[in-house]
């Protein structure tokens, strides 16, 4: 019986596919493989047991509610705004600060004043439920707010100073 | 300047790899390009890497073969500096130090020399051989590797929720210059610049051009493609970043889903990354794991201090001339061949 199984193993060895060989420095190699696994699986292990909430930016501020249903649009279409708002804001800054023009014609041919504080935040006055909803999820810290005030009302009431 | 067939082959291979998702994801095969291919690629990466590691680990290295770049440990009155100890380590601790220098600071590239025959006044018919120290390759390599590491670490923000503390720190340092919106990352520029240098040296230097193969050009073009598609996506073409994170989180937590409305540039980026992952274990890129197995670096140079015996050595059967004469004495005598010891009467 033993002879037979040896014969099978030897036949397998001769094919070249079966090479029962020793792993040298096995301990170190296994530690290396574990480190590799830990690095690759870091996101999985880190997220384990935490249900990520998909952001849902709210556009139900009083200022938007006041508008008639049809006029509840931003300066550009929604898809464009989700993808390009940072670029638009950057352009607005350049046009206002460097070229001194404040007028912006939206996609509905409506005229807007280019101002983050006075135009954008007038409608989107809910920083926590709008801007920060996605920014927090995507891990983005825009440097808008190092000069601009994200919550003008709270700031005026003096509530924001300690938070900052 | 020179472009060989390998150059064009790699270039067109990467262009073809861009076209695949451009057509496929453009035609709406988002599940294939967003879920199936990334998972297959990730699996190939891990399995392939472990296969290579185990294969290397099974290869016996019976003798010590470290390169000696400094004074070996010898008689007590022969002085050795720390440099000698790290370049010619006599024990494991210094061998670890040497490996750290190699892996983290690319010590052996720092040794790079350029030889040149310069005209010499004292010997006008010949010349003088000069060994210049050149650090350009080292600089390009270190810029490439560290910027790639930074870029890769930054991408953790797509795979973790909440984002771990070090990612925003790294990001704010990386976008420190606060140019443009979204802020330009220096690592992205460094990565592309280093890649262009690493590619350029293979084009400009005739010697390098001569020895460059498709397996040298292809990874460069592939990573360049990944870098360019990433930069395009971040600064110019734009995609819905929240949807991208939803997809990435789905992949990371094994609850895959494909949100609607992600631009095709994202699928191109993801497909090129998947190609890189799948290609990684079977290419020169596997030096990521292989560097730890370089026995000319990772062994302590203690040949003189310790006797290393080949583990599969066995007593060799010897058949000497005298054994031969003993066996064939009679026949040799008959044939007239001179004998060391004559037949005893």
Interface residues (C-beta under 8 A of the other chain):
Chain A: X19 X21 X22 X23 X24 X25 X26 X29 X32 X33 X36 X37 X40 X42 X43 X44 X46 X47 X50 X52 X54 X55 X79 X82 X83 X84 X86 X87 X89 X90 X93 X134 X137 X138 X139 X140 X141 X142 X143
Chain B: X42 X45 X46 X49 X50 X53 X54 X57 X58 X59 X60 X61 X156 X157 X158 X159 X160 X161 X162 X163 X164 X167 X168 X171 X172 X178 X180 X181 X182 X183 X238 X239 X240 X241 X242 X245 X246 X249 X252 X253 X254 X261 X263 X289 X292
